[in-house]
Amino acid sequence: MGFELIKEESIVEDVFDYVLDVMRLERLLKRLTSSWSAQTGLSLNELRILLYVSVYPNQPIGKVAQSLDISKGSLAQSIGALTHDGWIQSEPSLPDRRLRNLALTDAGIQRVAEIKQGLITTLDTPTTQSFTEHLSHLNKNL
């Protein structure tokens, strides 16, 4: 009975250590994404949308919402801000003009190029390195 109790306590400690590691990752990820938001002057949703549309142009709005796991209401609000800034345009889909696709404008392409250059510099920060180390440690213990 004593061995089983020790084994059970060890499993509980392992689970707690795992949960604590996940919580550390979450805190580091918040720091990292907050710095990206501050650096770009964009909300995280706006940043995600711009980067997504730069990689996957002319996608239907519903597909963008689904891919980024953003509610359509929140997506619409962010698209409004990005459209107002002249970085994104919403165009009718050719097969079904009721659907709208998102694309970067020329100004949006330039803005994404600036953002990418700025984000590259953040990849060599202590927060990013710590996040990567914790993620690697967590992967090894899965």
Buried (B, 14 or more C-beta within 10 A) or exposed (E): EEEEEEEEEEEEEEEEEEEEBEEBBEBBBEBBEEBBBEBBEBBBBBBBBBBBBBEEEEBBBEBBBEEBEBEEEBBEBBBEBBBEBEBBBBEEBEEEEEBBBBBBBEEBEEBBEEBEEEBEEEEEEEBBEBBEEBBEEBEEEE
